[in-house]
Amino acid sequence: MTTWREAKDMPDGPSKISSRGRGPDRVFTGRADVFWKTLVAGLVLLAVAGYFFHSNVTFSKHGVVATAEVLDAGGPHERPTARFVTRAGREIVTKISTDGGDLRAGESLTVEYDERDPTRARELDRSWNWGLPIGLTTVGLAMPAVAGWILLRRRREYPGWDALSSSEIAEIFGALSVPWWPAAPSPATADGSREHEEGRVLMLRQDQQAIHRALPGWDLRAVGAGSDQGRWRAGQRLSTAVEEVWCRRGRGEPWRVRVSLLEQPPPLTT
């Protein structure tokens, strides 16, 4: 019977091998960040759109149209300065909001100002003033839907982990003519949890096609650098960047086995 040496007798053995791949719960959970980032981005866009809608409503109630003269065209991060006269005869010099078009000093343009506070003024362009928040709202509402789709897709791709027992693994891989080894138990992490070593098998990279012979018809995924590298089909040669192969009976089912690929046999005793 082939067994692992005790950890104290192999300082560079099982600890090094068992740390090559990330834990099964961590390879796909990083993708959940995409869901939250997409959701937050959508909420931010809706908040910005809400600000512009509020501004439009304010100008609809209290806005007055006037002709202004551009005093300073501003710059990439500075709004232009314009001068106009209110209908009460008051001259106003203030910075105005525009649609981003090029302006020149001395140019005349039509502005809309808030009668309650004439220093609040913007270039009169109703298509831009209303089109921008409508566009932001459309995208903002779509992004939570996209986030939900991402989450559901992730759940389908990675519904969880249900490792095969040692006896089931021995029955499946025992028929192979190439060598394989059960993974060494991993030490507990800081929070007391352990890696799912029960469903982990070690094989030589040169014998990788034997995985397909042992698990015909299974859904096999190549995993490297802590991320999913895509489905692995029979006959394909895995690159050295792939460290593990995750195995399940079909898409949407829990992962049952993960096979770590080694360049050389692990140190063992018989």
C-alpha positions as CSV (number, residue, x, y, z in Angstrom):
1,M,0.0,0.0,0.0
2,T,1.4,3.4,-1.0
3,T,1.2,6.0,1.8
4,W,2.4,9.4,2.5
5,R,5.3,10.0,4.8
6,E,4.7,11.9,8.0
7,A,5.1,15.6,7.5
8,K,8.0,15.8,9.9
9,D,10.0,13.4,7.6
10,M,9.3,15.4,4.4
11,P,9.8,19.2,4.9
12,D,9.5,19.9,1.2
13,G,7.0,17.2,0.4
14,P,3.2,17.4,1.0
15,S,3.1,21.0,2.2
16,K,4.6,22.1,-1.1
17,I,2.4,19.9,-3.2
18,S,-0.9,20.6,-1.3
19,S,-0.4,24.3,-1.6
20,R,-0.1,24.4,-5.4
21,G,-3.7,24.9,-6.1
22,R,-6.2,27.2,-4.4
23,G,-9.0,25.7,-2.4
24,P,-12.1,24.7,-4.5
25,D,-14.2,27.3,-2.8
26,R,-11.9,30.1,-3.9
27,V,-11.3,29.5,-7.6
28,F,-14.7,30.7,-8.7
29,T,-15.7,32.9,-5.8
30,G,-13.4,35.6,-7.0
31,R,-15.9,35.9,-9.9
32,A,-18.5,37.0,-7.5
33,D,-16.7,40.3,-7.2
34,V,-17.8,41.0,-10.8
35,F,-21.4,40.7,-9.7
36,W,-21.0,43.2,-6.8
37,K,-19.0,45.6,-8.9
38,T,-21.6,45.5,-11.7
39,L,-24.4,46.1,-9.3
40,V,-22.7,49.0,-7.5
41,A,-21.8,50.6,-10.9
42,G,-25.5,50.4,-11.9
43,L,-26.6,52.0,-8.6
44,V,-24.0,54.8,-9.1
45,L,-25.3,55.5,-12.6
46,L,-28.9,55.6,-11.3
47,A,-27.8,58.1,-8.6
48,V,-26.1,60.3,-11.2
49,A,-29.1,60.1,-13.5
50,G,-31.3,61.1,-10.5
51,Y,-29.2,64.2,-9.9
52,F,-29.6,65.3,-13.6
53,F,-33.4,64.6,-13.5
54,H,-33.7,66.7,-10.4
55,S,-31.7,69.4,-12.0
56,N,-34.0,69.2,-15.1
57,V,-37.1,69.4,-13.1
58,T,-35.7,72.5,-11.2
59,F,-35.0,74.3,-14.5
60,S,-38.4,73.3,-15.9
61,K,-40.0,75.1,-12.9
62,H,-37.7,78.0,-12.4
63,G,-35.6,78.2,-15.5
64,V,-35.4,81.4,-17.6
65,V,-33.8,81.6,-21.1
66,A,-31.3,84.3,-21.8
67,T,-28.5,85.2,-24.3
68,A,-25.1,85.0,-22.8
69,E,-21.6,86.1,-23.9
70,V,-18.7,83.7,-23.4
71,L,-15.9,85.4,-21.4
72,D,-13.6,82.5,-20.9
73,A,-13.8,79.2,-22.8
74,G,-12.5,77.2,-19.8
75,G,-10.5,74.1,-20.2
76,P,-10.6,70.3,-20.1
77,H,-11.5,70.3,-16.4
78,E,-12.9,73.8,-16.1
79,R,-16.3,75.1,-17.1
80,P,-16.6,78.1,-19.3
81,T,-17.5,81.5,-17.9
82,A,-20.3,83.6,-19.4
83,R,-22.1,86.8,-18.8
84,F,-25.8,87.5,-19.2
85,V,-28.5,89.8,-18.0
86,T,-31.5,88.5,-16.1
87,R,-35.0,89.6,-17.0
88,A,-34.9,91.7,-13.8
89,G,-31.9,93.6,-15.3
90,R,-29.2,92.1,-13.2
91,E,-25.9,91.3,-14.8
92,I,-24.6,87.9,-14.0
93,V,-21.1,86.5,-14.5
94,T,-20.9,82.8,-13.7
95,K,-19.6,79.5,-14.8
96,I,-22.1,77.5,-16.9
97,S,-22.6,73.8,-17.7
98,T,-22.3,72.8,-21.4
99,D,-22.6,69.7,-23.5
100,G,-18.8,69.7,-23.9
101,G,-18.8,71.4,-27.3
102,D,-16.0,73.9,-28.1
103,L,-16.7,77.5,-27.2
104,R,-14.7,80.6,-27.9
105,A,-14.4,83.8,-25.9
106,G,-16.7,86.5,-27.3
107,E,-19.1,83.9,-28.7
108,S,-22.8,84.2,-28.0
109,L,-25.0,81.3,-26.8
110,T,-28.4,80.7,-25.3
111,V,-28.4,79.7,-21.7
112,E,-31.0,78.7,-19.1
113,Y,-30.6,80.0,-15.6
114,D,-32.4,79.3,-12.3
115,E,-34.5,82.4,-11.5
116,R,-34.1,81.8,-7.8
117,D,-30.3,81.6,-8.1
118,P,-29.1,83.1,-11.4
119,T,-25.5,81.9,-10.9
120,R,-26.9,78.4,-11.6
121,A,-26.9,78.4,-15.4
122,R,-26.3,75.9,-18.2
123,E,-26.3,76.0,-22.0
124,L,-29.7,75.4,-23.4
125,D,-29.7,72.1,-25.2
126,R,-32.8,70.1,-24.3
127,S,-31.8,67.0,-26.2
128,W,-28.5,66.8,-24.2
129,N,-30.0,67.8,-20.9
130,W,-32.7,65.1,-21.1
131,G,-30.9,62.6,-23.2
132,L,-28.0,62.2,-20.8
133,P,-30.0,61.2,-17.7
134,I,-32.3,59.0,-19.8
135,G,-29.2,57.2,-21.2
136,L,-27.7,56.8,-17.7
137,T,-31.0,55.4,-16.4
138,T,-31.2,52.9,-19.2
139,V,-27.7,51.6,-18.6
140,G,-28.1,51.8,-14.8
141,L,-31.2,49.7,-14.9
142,A,-29.6,47.2,-17.3
143,M,-26.5,46.7,-15.1
144,P,-28.3,45.0,-12.2
145,A,-29.9,42.7,-14.7
146,V,-26.5,41.9,-16.1
147,A,-25.2,41.4,-12.5
148,G,-28.1,39.0,-11.8
149,W,-27.2,37.1,-15.0
150,I,-23.6,36.9,-14.0
151,L,-24.6,35.5,-10.5
152,L,-26.9,32.9,-12.0
153,R,-24.3,31.8,-14.5
154,R,-21.7,31.5,-11.8
155,R,-24.1,29.5,-9.6
156,R,-24.6,27.1,-12.6
157,E,-20.9,26.8,-13.3
158,Y,-20.0,26.3,-9.7
159,P,-22.9,25.0,-7.6
160,G,-20.6,23.7,-4.8
161,W,-18.2,21.0,-3.8
162,D,-19.2,17.4,-2.9
163,A,-16.0,15.3,-2.9
164,L,-16.0,11.6,-3.7
165,S,-15.1,9.4,-0.8
166,S,-11.7,7.7,-0.6
167,S,-13.2,4.4,-1.5
168,E,-15.0,5.9,-4.5
169,I,-11.8,7.5,-5.7
170,A,-9.9,4.2,-5.3
171,E,-12.5,2.4,-7.3
172,I,-12.4,4.9,-10.2
173,F,-8.7,5.5,-10.4
174,G,-7.6,2.0,-9.3
175,A,-8.3,0.7,-12.8
176,L,-5.7,2.9,-14.4
177,S,-2.3,1.6,-15.5
178,V,-0.5,4.8,-14.6
179,P,0.5,5.9,-11.1
180,W,-1.7,8.1,-9.0
181,W,-1.7,9.1,-5.3
182,P,-4.3,10.4,-2.8
183,A,-3.5,13.9,-1.7
184,A,-1.9,14.5,1.7
185,P,-4.1,16.1,4.4
186,S,-3.6,19.8,4.5
187,P,-3.1,21.8,7.8
188,A,-6.0,23.8,9.2
189,T,-6.1,27.5,8.1
190,A,-6.3,30.4,10.5
191,D,-10.1,30.1,10.8
192,G,-9.9,26.4,11.5
193,S,-11.1,25.3,8.0
194,R,-9.3,22.8,5.8
195,E,-8.9,22.3,2.1
196,H,-11.1,19.7,0.4
197,E,-8.3,17.2,0.2
198,E,-10.7,14.2,0.5
199,G,-11.6,14.6,-3.2
200,R,-8.1,15.4,-4.4
201,V,-5.8,13.1,-6.4
202,L,-2.2,13.6,-7.6
203,M,-1.1,12.5,-11.0
204,L,1.9,13.1,-13.3
205,R,1.4,15.7,-15.9
206,Q,2.6,13.3,-18.6
207,D,-0.3,10.9,-17.7
208,Q,-3.0,13.6,-18.0
209,Q,-5.0,11.8,-20.6
210,A,-5.6,9.0,-18.2
211,I,-8.0,11.3,-16.4
212,H,-10.3,11.1,-19.4
213,R,-10.1,7.4,-19.4
214,A,-10.9,7.2,-15.7
215,L,-13.8,9.7,-16.0
216,P,-15.4,9.2,-19.4
217,G,-18.2,11.7,-20.2
218,W,-17.4,13.9,-17.1
219,D,-17.2,17.6,-17.3
220,L,-13.5,18.4,-16.8
221,R,-12.2,22.0,-16.3
222,A,-8.6,23.1,-16.4
223,V,-7.6,25.4,-13.5
224,G,-4.4,27.4,-13.2
225,A,-3.2,30.4,-11.3
226,G,-6.3,30.2,-9.1
227,S,-8.8,30.7,-12.0
228,D,-10.8,28.7,-14.4
229,Q,-9.0,28.1,-17.7
230,G,-11.9,26.6,-19.5
231,R,-13.3,23.1,-20.4
232,W,-10.7,20.4,-21.1
233,R,-11.6,17.9,-23.8
234,A,-10.1,14.5,-24.5
235,G,-7.0,14.7,-26.7
236,Q,-6.1,18.3,-25.8
237,R,-2.7,18.8,-24.2
238,L,-2.8,21.0,-21.1
239,S,-0.2,23.8,-20.8
240,T,2.1,24.0,-17.9
241,A,0.1,26.9,-16.6
242,V,-2.7,24.4,-15.7
243,E,-2.1,23.1,-12.2
244,E,-5.3,21.1,-11.6
245,V,-8.2,19.5,-13.4
246,W,-11.6,19.8,-11.7
247,C,-14.1,17.0,-12.4
248,R,-17.9,16.6,-12.1
249,R,-20.4,14.3,-13.8
250,G,-22.0,17.1,-15.8
251,R,-22.6,20.9,-16.0
252,G,-24.6,22.3,-13.1
253,E,-23.6,19.4,-10.8
254,P,-21.2,19.8,-7.8
255,W,-17.5,19.2,-8.3
256,R,-16.5,15.7,-7.2
257,V,-12.7,15.4,-7.8
258,R,-9.8,17.6,-8.5
259,V,-6.6,16.2,-9.9
260,S,-3.3,18.0,-9.2
261,L,-0.7,17.6,-12.0
262,L,2.8,17.0,-10.9
263,E,6.1,17.2,-12.8
264,Q,7.6,14.3,-10.8
265,P,6.3,11.7,-8.3
266,P,5.8,12.9,-4.8
267,P,8.1,11.5,-2.1
268,L,6.5,8.3,-0.8
269,T,7.2,5.3,1.2
270,T,5.9,1.8,0.6
